[in-house]
Amino acid sequence: MGMLGGKTAFVTGGTGGIGSAICERFEKEGADVIAADLSDNGGAGTYCHFDVTSEDVVKNTFKDLASKWDQLDILVNAAGIEIEKTIEHTSLEEWNRIFAINVTGMFLTSKYALPLLRKSAGASVVNFGSYDGYIADPKLAAYCATKGAVHALTRAMACDHGPEGIRVNAICPGYVDTPMLEGFFEGKGDAEARKKAARDVHPTKTYGQPVDIANLVNWLASDEARYASGQLWVIDGGLSAQVQQMSLRHEP
């Protein structure tokens, strides 16, 4: 039996690049996993069509889940989108949409999961923030704003629900090799050169793979992390540890 043997897990964005890797790792560790997403791309876990922006869908999904599971041990809020624009070029519709998915969807999912989470002997919620919630990439204004909100919400949830035996943490990835990152490189000249430049700016000289994120999520979901709560776990290959302009080195 693995680290999560006998546990139940619900993963939003569960068929995405990182979400599918999380579901796969959870299954390997013995958990019963639901991959909740708008599209079924196959992969690990039991697929559940799930729209994080619809209160009725979220409410009814967890009502149905309560008839099948006695408790929910792990909730991963991984659903999210990115908009590459400054505030000047971001429409109100786009602003509201990214907040609806990245923040309000997390709020709704967590809210309606709480009754089942309370029945766990030690529940763990893992939210998806970003290193962009600490520092900003150019032309990602709305995205950065949502991730800052996720970080604050994570701390608040940890304070409110820790006494109920529910731990809440946030994962804050940097560059990860996913379809979202591929989209970031598309249409910007020499994509391969841009990918190499992105890798080289990291102290580790690479960017992450979905499995790297899944490994950390798995630990936070497990009983080994029973004392970890209310924290923002940056996993970015050291990218945010350095001052970028220091690449202008002084030659002796």
N, C-alpha and C positions, 0 to 999 in steps of 0.2 A: 504493500500500500504506500502511495506517495505522500508528499507533504500535505495534500488537500483531500486525502481519502475520506469519503463520507460527507464531504461538504457540497453545498449547492452554490452555483454562481450564475449571475445574470450580467451580461456584457453588452452595453449599447455600442453601436458601431462595430458589432461583433463579426462582420464579414469584411471589414476594411483591412488595410495593410497591417496596422498594428493590432487591431481588434481580433483578427483571425489568428495571429500569432499567440495572443493571450489565451484565446479559447483552446488552441491546440496544446499549449503548455498546461493549462488547467486540467484538461482531459488526461494528459500523461501523468499528472499528479493525483489522479483519482477522483476529481470533482465531477459532479453532474452539472453540465454547462448549457445555458441557453444563449445563443448568439442572436441578439436582437438588432435588427437593421431594416432599412427600407428595401434593400435588394438581397436576394439569396445568391451569393456567389459560390456556394458550396463551402466545404471546409469543416472544421471541427465544431462540435456542439450541435444542439438541436435548434434549427432556425426558427425564429419568431419574427413575423413582419411587425415592425415597430416604428412609430413616428414620434420622436421625442417632443415635437412641438404641439402635439394634440393631447390636451388634458383628458379627453374621453378615452383615447386609445391607451394612454398610460394607466389611467385608473382601472379600466376594464382588464387590461393585461395582468395587472397585479391581483385583481379580484379573482381572475381565472387561475392564476398561479397559486393562490392561497388554497384552492381546492385540490391542488396536486402535491404541494410541498408543505411540510410542517413548519419550515423556517427557511429564511434566506441567509446564507452565511457570508456571501461575497457579492458586492455590487461594484461593477466597474463602469464609470461614465466616460466612455471613450469616443462617443459620437461628436463630430465637429467638422467645420468647414473653414476655408480660408478665403479672404478677399484681398487682392493685391492692388490697393489704391490708397492714396492720401485721403484725408477727410474731405478735401475740396472736391474730389472726384467720386466720392462715395455717396450714393443716393440714400435717402431716408429708408427706402424699401430694402436696400442692401444692408444698411445698418441694423434695421429691425430683424431681418432674416438671420444674420450671423449671431445676434444676441439670442434670438429664439432657439437656435440650435445649440450653440456653445454654452449658454448660461441658463436660459429658462428651461431648456430641455433637461439639464442636469438637476435643476431645482425640482421640476415635476417628477422626474424618475426617482429621485431620492425621497421626496415627500411621500409618494405612494408606495415606496418600498419599505418605509419605516416599520409598519406593523409586522411584516415578516422578518425584518432585520432584528427587531426586538426579541423575537422568539429564538434567535441563535444564542448559543452558549458563548459566543465571542465573534461578533460580526465585524467585517472590514469593508469600508467603502474606499475605493480608489478613484479619484477624479483626475481628469486630464487637463493640466495647465500647460505651461510652456516656458522655456527660457525667455520667450518674448513677453512674458508677464513681468520680467525683471528689467530687461533691456529691450530695445526696439530694433527690428530690421526696418529698413526704408520701405515705404509704401505698403505697410501692413497695419495701418492705424486702427481700424475697427477690430481686426484680429487681436492685436496687442491689448486693446481695451477689454475684450471678452476674457482674455486669459488673466488679466489683473483681477477681474471680477471673480473668476474661478478660484484664484488663490485666496481672496478674502472670504469667499463663501466656504471654502474648505476649512479654514481656521474656525469660522463661526460654527459650522456643523460639528467639528471635533469638540468644541467647548460645550455645545448644547446637548450632545448625545453620548459623550464619553461616559457620563454617569449611568447610562442605560446599557453599557457594555458594547458600544459601537465605536470602533476606531475609524477615523477619517483622515486620509492623506491625499496629497496630490503629486502626480508624476509630472515633471517639467522637462520634456525632451527638447533637444536641439534638432539638428538636421538628422532625419531618419529616412532610409531608402524605402519610400512608399510611393504609391501613385500620386499622392498630393505633392511630394517633392519633385517627381517627374514633371508634373504640371507646372511647377515653379520654374523649371529649366526650359520648358518648351517655348518656342517662338522668341528666344532671346539670343540669336546668333549661334555660335558654335556651342552646342549643348554640352559636348564632351569636355571642351576646354573649361566651361563654367563649372562642371562637376568636379574636375581636377582642382580648380581654384578653390572650390568650396571645401574639398577634402584637405587641401594644403593649409588652409587658414586655421584648422584645428591643431592643437598641440599633439594629438594622437595621429594626425595626418590621415584621418578617415572620418566618415560620418557613420551613424549608427545603422544597425539592421533591426527590423521588428523584433527579432528574438532577444536583442539586448534589452529592449523595453519590457518585453514579456517576462524576462528573468527577474527584474526588479518588482514588477507588479505581483508576480507569483510569491515573492518573499513577503511583501506587504500584506498579501491576502492570507498568509499562513500564520500559524500560532507562534512561529519563531519571532514574529514582529509584534508580539502582544503588548509591548511597551511603546510602540511607535505610533504616535497619533498627532494630528494637527501640524504636520510638517510638509514642506514643499521640497520634493526630492529632485534636484536638477541632475539630468543625465545627458551630457552634451559633449563628451570627449574633451572636456576642458575648455571649450570655446569661450564660455562666459567668464573664465578665470583670468583671461589676459586682456591687456589693453591693446587694441588693434593697431593704433598708430606707432606702437613700439616696434613694428616691423621695419621702421626706418632706423636701422641700426647704426650706431656710431662705430666707425672703423678706427682701430688704433693707429 
